Amino acid sequence: MLCHDARLVAGRNWRTILGWIGLAFVVLEVVSAFLIDVPVAAIVFAALFLLAWFLLRRRGIAGVLLVLVLCAIELLGIPFYEREDAGDWIVQGLALVLSVLGVVAAIAALRQRPKPATA
């Protein structure tokens, strides 16, 4: 039972980290909405990260999976963003770091979630 409890606590810690990453992305996306040509895309991503944060507060894996997918999309898009000034480099550097951390934390949370009891 102790091992099961330790895995549950560890899973909650990864979910907490994912929650903070999601909230950081909400802020980053809102800020970037003022810096890009298509602000609607950033606002949609901010809303999706906020939805992921709400889902992370529940017990299911939907929030974890949503953060994983959103961070993977961010990672795949980073090489194609235009960088015109230092602000672009800073915002995209933060997005890169948060995306990598989000993918790692989501995978860890999925691996450490409690397994259903077998009969």
Secondary structure as GFF3:
##gff-version 3
##sequence-region A 1 119
A	DSSP	alpha_helix	2	33	.	.	.	ID=ss1
A	DSSP	alpha_helix	39	56	.	.	.	ID=ss2
A	DSSP	alpha_helix	62	77	.	.	.	ID=ss3
A	DSSP	three_ten_helix	78	80	.	.	.	ID=ss4
A	DSSP	alpha_helix	86	112	.	.	.	ID=ss5
###
